[in-house]
Amino acid sequence: MVATSALAVSICGRCCADELEQRIDDSVNRAVQWLATDQLPSGAWRADNYGESTAATSLAIMALMAAGHVPDEGPYGRHLTKGVAWVLSEQQANGLLVGAKRSHGPMYSHGIATLMLAEVSGMVSGAQADRCQKGLERATKLIVDAQNHPKGRQHDGGWRYQPTSGDADLSVTAWQLLALRAAKDIGCDVPSQNIDRAIAYIKRLRVERGGGFGYMAGHGATVTRSGTGIVALEVCGEHRTPETMAAASLILSRPLTKQEHYFYYGVYYCTVGMYKVGGDEWKQARPVLYESVLDLQHPAGFWQPLHGSERGAGNTYATAMSLLALCIEYGYLPIYQR
């Protein structure tokens, strides 16, 4: 009788797992189709409150790539090629991959766009490959120079909204660190000490009581910030450290819900972060994180942000972030691989 029950549980578990996999695949296919139709004739994607945006465009490009699509090939190859060309056309003389004209802070867009160029650089060919490499090198240098801009001791190693900011925060820093790590992985000149200083800055944001990470030194931890801190450290080889494991415990104890102020930001960072942590922690978090975003997809294929600043970022942003989370186990983007 016990053996029969155990077998039934095992079969039920496999069926549930297969059902979840199918839901993910169906969701990804619908989202990719919607994202392709949302691209503007210029090659850009827009952020609702800001118009054409290098950040929204770069997130959309990475989302399509995460789903298994590559430039110049297949049904979405031209969408990717046009998108990359548009981002490169927006680069300023100083290397800044500027976002929308009314961007909250250009370093957000710059970090995201630099990460995208690092991820796509090995997939483009011909003249675009050369432009991509040159654009990436200039963009990477700007990130390094911005980190080296004089800052107070508690902000050293981090980044904030402007290339000349004298302070730093977790959110902007995470995007720059992802970009630097991806650029270094493909051979760009990124001094190791700059990576080390960024890691040290992230670790200083650890909240001792209850685990997790704060937005700035002295700030409290949230689920979203905890996922952000995990990803920033894990991509730099800080695997299952005391800091990342404490943050993982916080995420497991406070499951992400749609009431979270930056829900889609959290979906992205918590899913990528817990996947990077792996082990039993990922097994426990996986169905909760996947189902939280699957349940919110519109039948047409997109996701719609409802709260705070995310609402102004628009459907492209929410859809791209959701896709990047749902595709994490596909393993197509180098930066997100274990």
SERO-4910 file (N, C-alpha, C, O; in steps of 0.05 Angstrom, whole numbers):
BEGIN
 pado doro    nc1    nc2    nc3   cac1   cac2   cac3    cc1    cc2    cc3    oc1    oc2    oc3
  Met    A     17    -24      0      0      0      0     17     25      0     12     44    -14
  Val    A     39     25     16     57     48     18     71     52     -9     73     74    -19
  Ala    A     80     29    -21     93     31    -47     75     42    -68     83     58    -85
  Thr    A     50     33    -68     30     43    -87     26     73    -84     25     87   -104
  Ser    A     24     82    -59     20    111    -54     45    126    -63     42    148    -75
  Ala    A     69    116    -58     93    130    -67     94    132    -97    102    152   -108
  Leu    A     86    110   -111     85    110   -140     65    131   -150     71    145   -170
  Ala    A     42    132   -137     22    151   -146     32    180   -143     27    197   -160
  Val    A     45    185   -120     56    212   -115     77    218   -137     78    241   -147
  Ser    A     94    199   -143    115    203   -163    103    209   -191    112    228   -204
  Ile    A     82    194   -198     69    198   -224     56    226   -225     57    240   -244
  Cys    A     42    233   -202     29    258   -200     49    281   -203     44    302   -216
  Gly    A     72    278   -190     93    298   -191    103    303   -219    107    325   -228
  Arg    A    107    280   -234    116    282   -261     96    296   -279    102    312   -296
  Cys    A     70    289   -275     49    301   -290     48    331   -286     44    347   -305
  Cys    A     50    339   -260     49    368   -254     73    382   -266     70    405   -276
  Ala    A     96    369   -265    120    381   -277    117    384   -307    124    405   -318
  Asp    A    107    364   -320    102    365   -349     82    386   -356     85    400   -376
  Glu    A     62    389   -340     42    410   -345     54    438   -343     48    455   -359
  Leu    A     71    442   -323     84    468   -319    102    473   -343    103    496   -353
  Glu    A    117    453   -352    135    457   -375    119    466   -399    127    483   -414
  Gln    A     97    453   -403     80    459   -427     69    487   -425     68    502   -444
  Arg    A     61    495   -401     51    522   -397     72    543   -403     67    563   -415
  Ile    A     96    537   -394    118    556   -399    123    558   -429    126    581   -439
  Asp    A    125    536   -443    131    536   -471    109    551   -487    115    567   -504
  Asp    A     84    546   -480     62    560   -493     62    589   -488     58    606   -505
  Ser    A     68    596   -463     69    624   -455     92    639   -470     88    661   -480
  Val    A    115    626   -471    138    638   -485    131    643   -515    138    664   -525
  Asn    A    119    624   -528    112    626   -556     93    649   -561     97    665   -580
  Arg    A     73    652   -544     54    674   -547     67    701   -542     61    721   -556
  Ala    A     85    702   -522     98    727   -515    117    736   -537    118    759   -544
  Val    A    131    717   -549    150    723   -571    135    735   -594    143    754   -606
  Gln    A    112    723   -601     96    732   -624     86    761   -618     87    778   -636
  Trp    A     77    766   -594     68    793   -588     91    813   -588     87    835   -599
  Leu    A    114    805   -577    136    824   -576    145    832   -604    153    855   -609
  Ala    A    145    813   -623    153    819   -650    134    839   -663    143    857   -677
  Thr    A    109    836   -658     89    855   -670     91    883   -657     81    902   -668
  Asp    A    102    884   -633    104    910   -618    127    927   -627    130    950   -618
  Gln    A    145    916   -643    169    931   -652    160    953   -671    143    950   -688
  Leu    A    173    977   -668    167   1000   -685    182    997   -711    202    983   -713
  Pro    A    173   1012   -732    187   1010   -758    217   1018   -757    232   1008   -773
  Ser    A    224   1035   -738    252   1043   -735    270   1020   -725    294   1022   -728
  Gly    A    258    999   -714    273    978   -702    273    979   -672    281    959   -659
  Ala    A    263   1001   -661    262   1004   -632    237    992   -620    217    987   -634
  Trp    A    238    988   -594    214    984   -578    211   1008   -559    230   1022   -554
  Arg    A    186   1013   -550    182   1036   -534    176   1029   -505    166   1007   -499
  Ala    A    182   1048   -488    173   1048   -460    151   1068   -459    155   1091   -467
  Asp    A    127   1061   -449    103   1077   -452    106   1106   -446     98   1123   -463
  Asn    A    118   1113   -424    120   1141   -416    143   1156   -428    146   1180   -426
  Tyr    A    161   1141   -442    186   1153   -451    191   1151   -481    211   1161   -491
  Gly    A    174   1138   -496    178   1135   -524    199   1114   -530    204   1096   -514
  Glu    A    212   1116   -554    232   1097   -562    254   1096   -541    263   1117   -531
  Ser    A    263   1072   -534    281   1069   -511    302   1048   -516    296   1026   -525
  Thr    A    327   1055   -511    348   1035   -514    345   1013   -493    352    990   -498
  Ala    A    334   1019   -469    330    999   -449    309    980   -457    313    955   -456
  Ala    A    285    990   -465    263    973   -473    271    956   -498    265    932   -499
  Thr    A    285    968   -517    294    954   -541    314    932   -534    312    910   -544
  Ser    A    332    938   -516    352    918   -509    340    895   -493    348    872   -497
  Leu    A    321    901   -476    307    880   -461    291    862   -480    291    838   -477
  Ala    A    278    874   -500    263    859   -519    282    841   -536    275    818   -541
  Ile    A    304    852   -544    324    836   -559    333    812   -543    334    789   -552
  Met    A    341    817   -518    351    795   -501    329    775   -495    334    751   -493
  Ala    A    304    784   -493    282    765   -488    278    747   -512    274    723   -509
  Leu    A    279    758   -536    277    741   -560    300    721   -562    296    698   -570
  Met    A    324    730   -556    347    713   -556    344    691   -534    352    668   -539
  Ala    A    334    698   -511    331    679   -489    311    657   -497    313    634   -487
  Ala    A    293    664   -515    273    644   -525    284    627   -547    270    609   -558
  Gly    A    309    632   -555    322    615   -575    325    627   -603    333    612   -621
  His    A    320    652   -606    321    665   -633    347    681   -636    358    691   -616
  Val    A    358    682   -660    383    695   -665    381    714   -689    363    711   -705
  Pro    A    398    735   -690    397    754   -712    400    741   -739    415    722   -743
  Asp    A    385    751   -759    388    744   -787    379    715   -793    382    706   -816
  Glu    A    367    702   -774    357    675   -779    329    671   -768    322    684   -748
  Gly    A    313    654   -781    287    647   -771    267    669   -772    272    690   -784
  Pro    A    244    665   -760    221    684   -763    226    711   -750    213    730   -757
  Tyr    A    245    712   -731    249    737   -716    277    748   -719    285    767   -705
  Gly    A    292    737   -738    319    746   -742    321    775   -751    339    789   -741
  Arg    A    303    784   -768    304    811   -777    296    831   -755    306    853   -754
  His    A    279    822   -737    271    839   -715    295    844   -697    300    867   -688
  Leu    A    311    824   -693    335    826   -676    356    844   -689    367    862   -677
  Thr    A    361    840   -715    381    855   -729    374    885   -730    391    902   -725
  Lys    A    348    891   -735    339    919   -735    341    931   -708    348    955   -705
  Gly    A    334    916   -687    336    926   -660    364    933   -652    368    954   -640
  Val    A    383    915   -658    411    920   -651    421    945   -666    435    962   -654
  Ala    A    414    947   -691    423    970   -707    412    996   -695    426   1016   -694
  Trp    A    387    996   -686    375   1020   -675    390   1028   -649    396   1052   -645
  Val    A    395   1009   -631    409   1015   -606    437   1027   -612    444   1047   -600
  Leu    A    451   1016   -631    478   1026   -638    476   1054   -650    494   1071   -645
  Ser    A    454   1060   -664    451   1086   -676    446   1108   -655    450   1132   -660
  Glu    A    438   1100   -631    433   1119   -609    457   1125   -592    456   1142   -575
  Gln    A    479   1111   -597    503   1115   -579    515   1142   -583    518   1152   -606
  Gln    A    521   1156   -561    532   1183   -562    562   1181   -565    575   1160   -563
  Ala    A    574   1205   -570    603   1206   -575    619   1196   -552    641   1186   -556
  Asn    A    609   1199   -527    624   1190   -503    620   1161   -498    631   1150   -478
  Gly    A    605   1147   -514    600   1118   -511    573   1112   -498    565   1089   -497
  Leu    A    559   1132   -488    534   1128   -473    512   1118   -492    506   1131   -512
  Leu    A    501   1095   -486    479   1084   -501    453   1095   -488    440   1082   -472
  Val    A    447   1120   -495    427   1136   -481    400   1123   -484    393   1112   -505
  Gly    A    384   1125   -463    357   1115   -464    338   1136   -475    347   1153   -491
  Ala    A    313   1134   -467    294   1153   -477    301   1181   -466    315   1184   -446
  Lys    A    291   1201   -479    298   1229   -473    290   1236   -444    303   1253   -432
  Arg    A    269   1223   -434    260   1229   -407    266   1206   -388    250   1200   -370
  Ser    A    288   1193   -393    296   1170   -377    300   1178   -348    310   1199   -342
  His    A    293   1159   -330    297   1164   -301    326   1168   -295    333   1183   -277
  Gly    A    343   1155   -310    372   1159   -306    386   1144   -328    382   1120   -332
  Pro    A    403   1157   -344    414   1145   -368    431   1120   -362    434   1103   -379
  Met    A    442   1117   -338    459   1094   -332    442   1068   -331    453   1046   -335
  Tyr    A    416   1070   -324    399   1047   -326    399   1036   -355    406   1013   -360
  Ser    A    392   1054   -373    390   1046   -401    417   1037   -411    420   1017   -427
  His    A    438   1051   -403    465   1044   -413    474   1016   -404    484   1001   -420
  Gly    A    469   1010   -379    477    984   -369    462    961   -383    474    941   -390
  Ile    A    436    965   -387    420    944   -400    428    941   -429    431    919   -439
  Ala    A    433    964   -443    440    962   -471    468    951   -474    473    936   -493
  Thr    A    487    957   -456    514    946   -458    513    916   -454    527    901   -467
  Leu    A    497    907   -435    493    878   -430    483    865   -456    493    844   -463
  Met    A    464    877   -468    453    866   -493    474    863   -514    476    843   -528
  Leu    A    490    884   -518    511    883   -539    531    861   -533    541    848   -551
  Ala    A    538    857   -508    556    836   -500    544    808   -506    559    790   -515
  Glu    A    519    805   -502    505    779   -507    502    774   -536    503    750   -545
  Val    A    497    795   -552    491    790   -581    516    791   -598    515    783   -621
  Ser    A    538    801   -588    561    806   -604    572    781   -619    582    783   -641
  Gly    A    569    758   -607    578    734   -620    558    722   -639    564    701   -651
  Met    A    535    734   -641    513    723   -658    509    739   -683    497    729   -702
  Val    A    519    764   -684    516    780   -708    539    776   -726    560    765   -718
  Ser    A    537    784   -751    558    779   -771    563    803   -788    547    823   -787
  Gly    A    584    802   -804    590    823   -823    595    850   -810    607    852   -789
  Ala    A    585    871   -823    590    898   -814    578    903   -787    589    919   -771
  Gln    A    555    891   -781    543    895   -755    560    884   -733    560    895   -711
  Ala    A    574    862   -738    591    851   -717    613    870   -710    620    873   -686
  Asp    A    624    884   -730    645    903   -725    634    927   -710    647    937   -691
  Arg    A    611    937   -718    599    960   -704    592    953   -675    594    969   -656
  Cys    A    583    928   -672    575    918   -645    599    918   -627    597    926   -604
  Gln    A    621    907   -637    645    905   -620    656    932   -612    663    937   -589
  Lys    A    657    951   -631    667    977   -626    648    992   -606    657   1006   -588
  Gly    A    622    989   -611    603   1002   -593    604    991   -565    602   1005   -545
  Leu    A    608    964   -563    611    952   -537    636    961   -522    634    966   -498
  Glu    A    658    963   -536    683    972   -523    680   1001   -512    689   1006   -490
  Arg    A    667   1018   -527    663   1046   -518    643   1046   -494    647   1061   -475
  Ala    A    623   1030   -496    603   1029   -474    615   1018   -448    609   1028   -427
  Thr    A    632    998   -451    645    986   -428    664   1006   -414    665   1007   -390
  Lys    A    678   1020   -431    697   1040   -419    682   1061   -403    691   1070   -382
  Leu    A    658   1070   -413    643   1089   -399    634   1079   -371    634   1094   -352
  Ile    A    627   1053   -370    619   1041   -345    642   1041   -325    639   1049   -302
  Val    A    665   1033   -334    689   1033   -317    696   1062   -308    701   1066   -284
  Asp    A    695   1081   -326    701   1109   -319    680   1119   -299    687   1134   -281
  Ala    A    655   1112   -302    634   1121   -283    639   1109   -256    634   1123   -236
  Gln    A    647   1085   -254    653   1073   -228    677   1087   -215    678   1090   -191
  Asn    A    696   1095   -231    720   1108   -221    716   1137   -213    733   1149   -201
  His    A    693   1148   -220    687   1176   -213    687   1178   -182    676   1160   -169
  Pro    A    699   1199   -171    701   1201   -142    674   1198   -128    654   1210   -135
  Lys    A    674   1181   -107    650   1176    -91    658   1174    -62    681   1169    -55
  Gly    A    638   1177    -45    643   1173    -16    649   1144    -11    643   1126    -27
  Arg    A    661   1139     13    670   1112     19    648   1091     18    652   1069      8
  Gln    A    624   1098     27    603   1077     28    592   1071      0    579   1051     -4
  His    A    597   1089    -19    588   1085    -47    609   1075    -66    603   1069    -89
  Asp    A    634   1072    -56    656   1064    -73    650   1037    -86    642   1018    -72
  Gly    A    655   1035   -112    651   1010   -126    624   1007   -140    620    989   -155
  Gly    A    606   1026   -134    579   1024   -146    574   1046   -167    592   1061   -174
  Trp    A    549   1046   -176    540   1065   -197    513   1077   -189    499   1065   -173
  Arg    A    507   1100   -201    480   1112   -197    470   1122   -224    479   1112   -245
  Tyr    A    453   1142   -224    438   1149   -248    455   1161   -270    450   1156   -294
  Gln    A    476   1177   -263    492   1191   -283    521   1180   -284    530   1169   -264
  Pro    A    534   1183   -306    562   1175   -307    580   1190   -287    601   1180   -280
  Thr    A    571   1213   -278    587   1229   -259    574   1229   -231    581   1247   -215
  Ser    A    557   1211   -226    544   1210   -199    565   1204   -177    584   1189   -181
  Gly    A    561   1218   -154    579   1214   -132    569   1194   -112    581   1191    -90
  Asp    A    546   1181   -117    535   1161    -99    529   1136   -115    535   1135   -139
  Ala    A    516   1117   -103    510   1091   -116    486   1078   -104    478   1084    -82
  Asp    A    474   1059   -120    452   1043   -109    453   1015   -121    467   1011   -141
  Leu    A    439    997   -108    439    969   -116    429    965   -144    441    949   -160
  Ser    A    407    978   -151    393    972   -177    410    980   -201    414    964   -219
  Val    A    420   1005   -201    437   1013   -223    463    997   -224    472    989   -245
  Thr    A    474    992   -200    499    977   -199    496    949   -210    514    939   -224
  Ala    A    474    936   -205    471    908   -215    472    907   -246    484    889   -257
  Trp    A    459    926   -259    459    926   -288    487    931   -299    496    918   -318
  Gln    A    502    949   -286    529    954   -296    547    930   -291    564    924   -308
  Leu    A    543    917   -269    560    894   -263    554    870   -281    572    856   -290
  Leu    A    528    866   -288    521    846   -308    534    852   -334    545    834   -348
  Ala    A    533    878   -342    545    886   -368    575    882   -368    586    871   -387
  Leu    A    589    890   -346    618    886   -345    625    857   -346    644    849   -359
  Arg    A    611    841   -331    617    812   -329    613    799   -357    630    783   -365
  Ala    A    592    806   -371    587    795   -398    608    805   -417    617    789   -434
  Ala    A    615    830   -415    636    841   -433    663    828   -428    677    821   -447
  Lys    A    670    824   -403    695    812   -396    696    783   -406    717    773   -415
  Asp    A    673    769   -405    672    741   -414    678    738   -443    687    717   -452
  Ile    A    673    759   -459    678    756   -488    703    771   -496    708    775   -520
  Gly    A    720    779   -477    746    790   -483    750    819   -482    771    829   -489
  Cys    A    729    835   -473    733    863   -470    751    870   -447    754    854   -428
  Asp    A    764    893   -448    783    901   -428    768    911   -403    760    935   -403
  Val    A    765    894   -384    751    902   -358    770    894   -336    773    871   -330
  Pro    A    783    914   -323    802    908   -301    788    892   -279    766    898   -271
  Ser    A    802    872   -270    791    855   -248    785    870   -223    766    864   -209
  Gln    A    800    891   -218    796    907   -193    769    922   -194    757    927   -173
  Asn    A    759    928   -218    733    941   -220    711    922   -213    691    929   -200
  Ile    A    713    897   -222    694    876   -214    695    872   -184    674    870   -171
  Asp    A    719    870   -173    723    865   -145    711    887   -128    698    882   -107
  Arg    A    714    912   -136    703    935   -121    673    934   -122    660    941   -102
  Ala    A    661    926   -145    632    925   -147    621    902   -128    601    906   -115
  Ile    A    635    880   -128    627    858   -110    627    868    -81    609    862    -65
  Ala    A    649    881    -73    651    891    -46    628    911    -40    617    911    -17
  Tyr    A    621    928    -59    599    947    -55    573    932    -50    558    938    -31
  Ile    A    567    912    -67    542    897    -64    541    883    -36    521    883    -23
  Lys    A    563    872    -28    564    859     -2    559    878     21    548    870     42
  Arg    A    567    903     18    562    923     39    533    929     42    524    941     62
  Leu    A    517    923     22    488    928     23    473    905     36    448    907     38
  Arg    A    487    885     44    473    862     58    460    872     84    472    887     99
  Val    A    436    864     88    421    870    112    425    847    132    416    824    127
  Glu    A    439    852    153    446    830    172    422    817    184    420    793    186
  Arg    A    403    833    193    380    823    207    359    814    186    347    831    173
  Gly    A    355    788    184    335    778    166    345    771    138    331    760    122
  Gly    A    370    779    132    382    773    106    372    792     85    356    810     90
  Gly    A    381    787     60    373    804     38    391    827     34    412    830     47
  Phe    A    384    845     15    400    868      8    383    893      8    359    892      2
  Gly    A    396    915     15    382    941     15    389    956    -10    408    950    -24
  Tyr    A    373    977    -16    377    993    -39    402   1010    -37    417   1013    -56
  Met    A    407   1020    -13    432   1034     -6    440   1025     22    424   1012     36
  Ala    A    463   1033     30    472   1026     57    453   1036     77    445   1060     77
  Gly    A    444   1019     96    426   1027    117    397   1023    110    379   1027    127
  His    A    391   1016     84    363   1011     76    355    983     83    372    965     85
  Gly    A    329    978     86    319    952     91    318    934     66    319    944     44
  Ala    A    315    909     71    314    889     49    285    885     39    266    887     55
  Thr    A    283    880     13    257    871      1    263    846    -15    286    839    -20
  Val    A    242    832    -23    245    809    -40    259    816    -66    278    802    -74
  Thr    A    250    837    -79    262    845   -104    291    852   -102    308    843   -118
  Arg    A    298    868    -81    326    875    -77    343    851    -71    366    850    -79
  Ser    A    331    832    -57    346    807    -50    353    792    -76    376    782    -78
  Gly    A    334    790    -94    340    777   -119    361    791   -135    378    779   -148
  Thr    A    360    818   -135    380    834   -149    408    829   -138    427    825   -153
  Gly    A    411    829   -112    437    824    -99    448    796   -106    471    793   -111
  Ile    A    430    776   -105    439    749   -112    450    748   -140    472    737   -144
  Val    A    435    759   -160    444    757   -188    471    772   -191    489    761   -204
  Ala    A    473    796   -179    498    811   -182    522    795   -172    543    796   -184
  Leu    A    519    782   -149    541    767   -138    546    740   -152    569    733   -158
  Glu    A    525    726   -159    527    700   -171    541    702   -199    557    684   -205
  Val    A    534    722   -215    547    724   -241    577    729   -239    592    725   -258
  Cys    A    585    738   -216    614    744   -212    628    721   -197    650    724   -187
  Gly    A    615    698   -195    627    674   -184    623    671   -154    635    653   -142
  Glu    A    607    689   -142    602    687   -113    579    668   -108    557    676   -102
  His    A    584    642   -112    564    622   -112    558    611    -84    575    601    -70
  Arg    A    532    613    -77    522    603    -51    539    612    -28    546    597    -10
  Thr    A    546    638    -28    560    650     -6    541    656     16    517    654     12
  Pro    A    551    664     40    532    671     62    513    693     54    490    693     62
  Glu    A    523    712     37    505    734     29    483    725     11    459    732     14
  Thr    A    490    708     -9    469    699    -28    450    679    -15    426    679    -21
  Met    A    460    663      3    442    643     16    423    656     35    400    648     38
  Ala    A    432    677     49    414    692     67    392    705     51    369    706     59
  Ala    A    399    717     28    380    729     11    360    709     -1    336    714     -4
  Ala    A    370    685     -8    353    664    -18    333    655      3    310    650     -4
  Ser    A    342    654     27    323    646     49    301    667     52    278    660     58
  Leu    A    308    692     49    288    713     51    267    711     29    243    713     33
  Ile    A    277    705      4    258    702    -18    240    678    -14    216    680    -20
  Leu    A    250    657     -3    234    633      2    213    639     24    191    627     24
  Ser    A    220    656     43    202    661     65    181    683     59    161    685     72
  Arg    A    186    698     38    167    719     29    162    716     -1    173    732    -16
  Pro    A    146    697    -10    142    693    -38    133    719    -52    118    734    -42
  Leu    A    144    723    -76    138    746    -92    108    746   -100     98    726   -109
  Thr    A     94    768    -96     66    771   -104     63    795   -122     80    812   -124
  Lys    A     40    796   -136     35    818   -155     31    844   -141     31    865   -154
  Gln    A     29    844   -114     28    869    -99     55    882    -95     57    905    -87
  Glu    A     76    867   -101    103    878    -99    105    903   -117     97    903   -140
  His    A    117    925   -106    117    950   -120    131    948   -147    122    960   -167
  Tyr    A    153    933   -148    167    928   -173    165    899   -180    185    884   -180
  Phe    A    141    890   -186    136    861   -189    152    849   -211    165    828   -207
  Tyr    A    152    860   -235    165    848   -258    195    850   -255    210    832   -265
  Tyr    A    205    870   -243    233    872   -236    240    849   -217    261    836   -220
  Gly    A    223    843   -198    227    821   -180    225    794   -193    240    776   -187
  Val    A    206    791   -211    203    766   -226    229    759   -240    239    737   -239
  Tyr    A    241    779   -253    266    775   -268    288    768   -249    301    747   -252
  Tyr    A    293    785   -229    317    781   -212    314    758   -193    333    743   -189
  Cys    A    290    753   -183    287    731   -164    289    704   -179    301    685   -168
  Thr    A    277    702   -203    279    677   -218    308    671   -226    317    649   -222
  Val    A    321    691   -238    349    687   -246    366    681   -222    383    664   -223
  Gly    A    362    696   -200    378    692   -176    375    665   -164    394    652   -157
  Met    A    350    656   -160    345    630   -148    355    607   -166    364    587   -157
  Tyr    A    353    611   -193    364    591   -211    394    589   -208    405    567   -208
  Lys    A    407    612   -205    436    613   -202    444    599   -175    464    585   -174
  Val    A    428    604   -154    434    591   -128    431    561   -131    448    546   -121
  Gly    A    410    552   -145    407    523   -151    399    507   -126    389    518   -106
  Gly    A    404    481   -128    399    464   -105    370    462    -97    352    468   -113
  Asp    A    365    454    -72    338    452    -62    323    479    -62    299    480    -64
  Glu    A    339    501    -59    327    527    -58    313    533    -85    291    544    -85
  Trp    A    326    526   -107    314    531   -133    290    512   -137    269    521   -148
  Lys    A    292    487   -129    269    469   -131    244    479   -116    222    476   -126
  Gln    A    249    492    -93    227    502    -78    215    528    -90    191    532    -91
  Ala    A    233    545   -100    224    571   -110    213    569   -139    195    585   -146
  Arg    A    222    550   -154    216    548   -183    186    549   -189    178    567   -204
  Pro    A    170    531   -179    142    531   -187    127    556   -178    110    566   -192
  Val    A    135    567   -155    122    591   -144    127    615   -162    109    630   -169
  Leu    A    153    618   -170    160    641   -186    148    638   -214    138    658   -225
  Tyr    A    150    615   -226    139    611   -253    109    616   -253     98    631   -270
  Glu    A     95    604   -235     66    607   -235     56    635   -228     35    644   -238
  Ser    A     72    650   -212     64    677   -206     63    695   -231     46    713   -233
  Val    A     81    690   -250     81    706   -274     63    694   -296     51    708   -311
  Leu    A     62    667   -298     44    655   -318     15    663   -314      1    667   -333
  Asp    A      7    665   -289    -21    671   -283    -29    699   -291    -53    705   -293
  Leu    A    -10    716   -297    -16    744   -303    -13    751   -332    -17    774   -340
  Gln    A     -7    732   -349     -4    737   -377    -31    742   -390    -50    728   -386
  His    A    -32    763   -407    -56    769   -422    -59    748   -444    -39    739   -454
  Pro    A    -84    741   -451    -88    721   -473    -74    729   -499    -67    711   -515
  Ala    A    -70    755   -504    -56    763   -528    -26    758   -527    -13    760   -548
  Gly    A    -16    752   -504     13    745   -502     30    763   -486     53    756   -480
  Phe    A     20    787   -478     37    806   -464     31    806   -434     11    794   -425
  Trp    A     48    820   -419     43    826   -391     40    856   -388     53    871   -402
  Gln    A     23    864   -369     17    892   -365     24    900   -336     12    889   -318
  Pro    A     43    918   -332     49    927   -305     27    945   -294     15    960   -309
  Leu    A     22    942   -268     -1    956   -257      6    976   -235    -10    993   -228
  His    A     31    975   -225     37    991   -201     60   1010   -206     80   1003   -219
  Gly    A     58   1033   -194     81   1052   -191     96   1057   -217     84   1060   -238
  Ser    A    122   1059   -214    139   1066   -237    138   1046   -259    142   1052   -282
  Glu    A    133   1021   -252    131   1000   -273    109   1005   -293    112    999   -316
  Arg    A     87   1016   -283     65   1021   -301     73   1040   -324     64   1036   -347
  Gly    A     90   1060   -318    100   1078   -339    119   1065   -358    123   1075   -380
  Ala    A    132   1043   -349    151   1030   -367    137   1015   -389    148   1011   -411
  Gly    A    113   1005   -384     96    994   -405     98    964   -409    113    950   -395
  Asn    A     83    955   -429     79    926   -433    104    913   -445    110    890   -439
  Thr    A    120    927   -461    144    916   -472    163    908   -450    174    886   -449
  Tyr    A    167    927   -431    184    922   -408    175    897   -392    190    879   -387
  Ala    A    149    897   -385    139    875   -369    140    848   -383    146    828   -371
  Thr    A    135    849   -409    136    824   -425    164    814   -428    169    790   -426
  Ala    A    183    832   -433    211    824   -436    222    813   -410    236    792   -410
  Met    A    216    826   -388    226    816   -362    214    789   -355    227    771   -345
  Ser    A    188    785   -362    175    759   -357    188    737   -374    192    715   -365
  Leu    A    193    744   -399    205    724   -417    233    717   -408    240    693   -408
  Leu    A    249    736   -399    276    730   -390    275    712   -365    293    695   -362
  Ala    A    254    715   -349    251    697   -326    242    669   -335    254    649   -326
  Leu    A    222    668   -352    211    642   -360    231    625   -377    229    601   -377
  Cys    A    249    639   -391    268    625   -408    294    618   -395    312    608   -408
  Ile    A    296    622   -369    322    619   -355    333    591   -359    358    588   -362
  Glu    A    316    571   -358    326    543   -361    331    535   -389    342    513   -394
  Tyr    A    324    551   -409    330    545   -437    360    547   -441    371    532   -457
  Gly    A    373    565   -427    403    567   -427    415    580   -452    438    574   -458
  Tyr    A    400    597   -466    411    608   -491    429    632   -486    448    637   -502
  Leu    A    424    649   -466    440    673   -461    463    666   -442    459    656   -420
  Pro    A    488    671   -450    511    663   -434    511    674   -406    518    659   -387
  Ile    A    504    699   -401    506    711   -375    488    697   -354    494    698   -331
  Tyr    A    467    684   -363    448    672   -345    453    642   -340    439    629   -324
  Gln    A    473    631   -354    480    603   -350    494    599   -323    508    616   -314
  Arg    A    490    575   -312    504    569   -287    534    564   -291    549    559   -273
***
